[in-house]
Amino acid sequence: DSKSDRSTPRHSQPHDPGPEEAAPVPPQSTASTGIPSHPLNSALSELHSSTEDMESMHLFWPRASCLVGLLLVQSLSSLIMTGFNRLFVANPVLVFFLTMIVGTGGNVGGQTVVMAVRKLALGEEVGICWETFAGLKLCAVLVPVAFIRCWAQQVSVPGSMTVAISVLAVTVIGALLGAGLPKTLFALSIDPAHATPMIQVVMDILGVCIICFTGLLLLDKTGTG
C-alpha cells in the first residue's frame, strides 16, 4: 500500500494567479472609430456644464451681433472726451496715462469675468462681495505703482494723484462688474461668456468718465498737471 501510494501521482490543487500574473484587461474601444477609450475620457464625457444649454459664443451670428453692438457703444468714449477737451488740452498728463487707466480696468474686469464664468460652468456660486474685496486688495499694489510711474515721469503731485485715484476706482469697479455681469447674463439665460468683450467696452467708457471727473476735482483747467 505504501508503494502504491508513492507511485500514484497526486492531483495538484488549482493555482490562483496573483496580481502580477493576472492577464491585463485590454482597453475598451468605441464601436464607431475603433480607437481605445480611456476610463477618464468616459468619466469626463458624463460631466455636464451648468452653462451648456445657453452657450452661444461659438455661433457666428450671436457672436457678430454682440460685437456690432459693442462697436457702436464704444464710440461714446470719444464723445465724452470731446466734452472735456479743455481739461485734456490743459493737462496732457491725462492723455498720456489714459490708456493705462482704461487698460487696468479692462484687465481687472477680464480676470474676474474668466473666474466667474468658470465658477458658473461648474455650478458654483459667484461671490460679488468677495471679488470686490479682491479688487480692494489689488488696489494696494496697483495704486502705488501707478503713482510711482507718474512720479518717475516728473508729473506734478495733483496729476499723479489724479491717475492713482482713477486706477483705484477702475480696479474696484472692474472687479465688481466682472463678477456681476456674467452672473446677470446667466440669470437671463444668456451665455455668460459674452461678458468677456462687454467688460472691456464698459470699462473703457467708465475709465474715461472716471479720469475726466477726477481731473475736474483735482486739476485746474489752466494746467496744473
C-alpha angles and dihedrals in degrees: 000000000000090000093049090050091053094046096047111085116233121231110245121227116255111267118231112215115239126229090271092052098046113116114251116251110238115232116260117249130208117252095228102048104018089223114140111251122216119224088238091058092054090048092051091049090060092057114106123207115222089222097045095102094053101039112128105148090100091058118090103225098045088048094046095045091052092052093047091053092048091047091058095043094049091064087074089080092068091049091053092050090050089058090054095043095127091053093052093045092051093043110036089173087081090059092047094055100031095099091047092054095044092044092051092055091048092048094050091045092047093052091050093048091053092053092044094050090048091053092047091052090053092048093249127141119259111221110211093184091050093052091047089053088050088054090054090052090050088054089063087066105030099046097056090044091052092049093049090047090056093043090052088058090052095249115165120258094253090050092048091048090051092054094043094049091047090052089051092052097047092046095055094040091046091054092046096049092038089065098034100047099059090041090054092048090049091053089052091051091248122135104267089210087079087072089076097074092030094060091053093055094042092051091047091058095040092046092056091047093048096050092046096051093041089052090052090055099044105026134058122235088231091065123272096154 
